[in-house]
Amino acid sequence: MTFIDRLSRLLLAPPATGSLALGYGIALTAIPTAIRLVIGLYIDRLPFLPYLPFVIVAAIVLEWRWALATALASWIVADLLFIGPRYHLGFGPYELIGFTIFLVSTMLLIALAKAVRVIVENSLRPARPDGIAAPVVFSLEGGQAWASWYGSHSWVRLGPENEVAEMMRDFLAQRELAERLDRKFTEKPSATT
């Protein structure tokens, strides 16, 4: 299974909520905090940076509210532990600028993950949930032929209009020939005496 397949499965899975989401939120705040503590032995700047990838993971596996709560918890922990004075939530100009940049970044990441989830859900959703085939809808846009199905939000590009038209004519001719041959071999010869 490729990375894209795994990511698609993760995006199609329902987001975690309730106590499971709380557990994920705590883990997705604790892991980057531990990483930041190790990084702090060598670099004492960029207090929020290790949290951003984990906010992306939160946005993928959690409902957006839980992902935002995880981002806010990450900011609080980072401010308490890595921005001086330590163990004190600061609201000075540096903290507010850092918080604003972190908050805007995390909100954009969460919105992007939500948009990708919707795109993946819509593109991989079957035409009809009950499995009954829906009629195909053909359309043209910009010289390209497209196919879609009633009830589906996904479109499939078939190719340039003239090539698709030729292939459709060929398909219909083959179908007509097959029907004539089928009729010829299934009809009983008439008895003449």
C-alpha positions in Angstrom: 0.0 0.0 0.0 1.4 3.4 -1.0 1.7 6.5 1.1 -1.1 8.1 -1.0 -3.4 5.1 -0.4 -2.8 5.2 3.4 -3.4 9.0 3.4 -6.6 8.5 1.4 -7.8 5.9 3.9 -7.0 8.2 6.8 -8.9 11.0 5.1 -11.9 8.8 4.4 -12.0 7.5 8.0 -14.4 9.5 10.2 -12.5 12.0 12.4 -12.0 11.0 16.0 -14.3 12.7 18.6 -15.0 12.4 22.3 -12.5 10.7 24.6 -10.5 9.3 21.7 -10.0 12.8 20.3 -9.0 14.0 23.8 -6.3 11.2 23.9 -5.1 12.1 20.4 -5.0 15.8 21.4 -2.9 15.1 24.5 -0.5 12.9 22.6 -0.3 15.4 19.7 0.7 18.1 22.2 3.0 15.9 24.4 5.1 14.4 21.5 6.2 17.8 20.0 6.8 19.1 23.5 9.2 16.3 24.1 10.8 17.0 20.8 11.1 20.7 21.6 12.7 19.8 25.0 15.4 17.8 23.1 15.9 20.5 20.5 16.1 23.1 23.3 19.4 21.5 24.3 20.9 22.7 21.0 18.7 25.6 19.8 16.7 27.9 22.1 14.6 29.6 19.4 11.6 28.7 17.4 9.4 27.5 20.3 6.3 26.8 18.1 8.0 25.1 15.1 7.9 21.4 16.4 4.1 21.7 17.0 3.1 22.5 13.4 3.5 19.0 11.9 1.5 17.6 14.8 -1.2 20.2 14.2 -1.4 18.9 10.6 -1.8 15.3 11.9 -4.5 16.6 14.3 -6.3 18.3 11.5 -6.3 15.0 9.6 -7.4 12.6 12.3 -9.6 14.9 14.5 -12.7 17.0 13.9 -11.7 20.6 13.3 -12.8 21.8 16.7 -10.5 19.2 18.4 -7.7 20.1 16.0 -8.1 23.8 17.0 -8.1 22.8 20.7 -4.9 20.8 20.1 -3.3 23.8 18.5 -4.3 26.1 21.3 -3.1 23.6 23.9 0.2 23.5 22.0 0.5 27.2 22.1 -0.1 27.3 25.8 2.4 24.6 26.5 5.0 26.2 24.2 4.5 29.6 25.8 4.7 28.2 29.4 7.8 26.1 28.8 9.8 27.8 26.1 9.1 31.5 26.1 10.5 33.5 29.0 9.6 34.0 31.7 9.0 30.3 32.0 5.9 28.9 33.6 4.1 32.2 33.0 1.6 32.9 30.1 2.9 36.1 28.6 0.8 38.5 26.7 3.5 41.0 25.7 4.1 42.2 22.1 6.5 39.3 21.3 4.1 36.7 22.6 1.1 38.2 20.9 3.0 38.3 17.5 4.2 34.7 18.0 0.7 33.6 19.0 -0.9 35.4 16.1 1.4 33.8 13.5 1.0 30.4 15.1 -2.8 30.7 15.3 -3.1 31.9 11.7 -0.8 29.1 10.5 -2.6 26.4 12.4 -6.0 27.7 11.2 -4.8 27.6 7.6 -3.5 24.1 8.1 -6.7 22.9 9.6 -8.8 24.5 6.9 -6.5 23.0 4.2 -6.8 19.5 5.8 -10.6 19.9 5.9 -10.7 21.0 2.3 -8.6 18.0 1.3 -10.8 15.7 3.3 -13.9 17.0 1.4 -12.2 16.7 -1.9 -11.1 13.1 -1.2 -14.6 12.2 0.1 -16.3 13.7 -3.0 -13.9 12.2 -5.5 -14.0 8.7 -4.1 -17.7 8.6 -3.2 -19.6 6.1 -5.3 -22.2 7.5 -7.7 -25.0 6.0 -5.6 -24.7 4.7 -2.1 -27.0 1.7 -2.8 -24.7 0.5 -5.5 -27.2 1.0 -8.3 -25.4 2.4 -11.4 -26.3 6.0 -12.1 -26.6 7.3 -15.7 -23.5 8.8 -17.1 -23.5 12.5 -18.0 -21.1 13.6 -20.8 -20.1 17.3 -21.1 -17.6 19.5 -22.9 -15.4 22.2 -21.4 -12.5 23.8 -23.1 -12.3 21.3 -25.9 -12.2 18.4 -23.5 -14.8 15.7 -23.0 -15.8 14.9 -19.4 -17.9 12.2 -17.8 -19.8 12.3 -14.5 -22.6 10.4 -12.8 -25.8 11.8 -11.3 -25.4 12.2 -7.6 -21.6 12.2 -7.8 -19.3 15.2 -7.4 -16.4 13.7 -9.3 -15.6 14.3 -12.9 -13.4 12.2 -15.2 -11.6 13.8 -18.1 -12.0 11.5 -21.1 -9.7 13.5 -23.5 -9.9 15.9 -26.4 -13.4 16.2 -27.9 -12.6 15.0 -31.4 -10.7 11.9 -30.1 -13.5 11.0 -27.7 -16.2 11.5 -30.4 -14.3 9.1 -32.7 -13.9 6.5 -29.9 -17.6 6.8 -29.1 -18.6 6.3 -32.8 -16.3 3.3 -32.9 -17.8 1.9 -29.7 -21.4 2.3 -31.0 -20.5 0.7 -34.3 -19.0 -2.3 -32.5 -22.0 -2.5 -30.3 -24.3 -2.5 -33.3 -22.3 -5.2 -35.0 -22.3 -7.3 -31.9 -26.1 -7.0 -31.6 -26.6 -7.9 -35.3 -24.4 -11.0 -34.9 -26.1 -12.0 -31.7 -29.5 -11.7 -33.4 -28.2 -13.7 -36.4 -27.0 -16.6 -34.3 -29.8 -16.6 -31.8 -32.7 -16.6 -34.3 -33.8 -20.0 -35.4 -33.7 -20.6 -39.1 -37.1 -20.8 -40.6 -38.2 -24.2 -41.8 -39.0 -24.3 -45.5 -40.5 -27.4 -47.0 
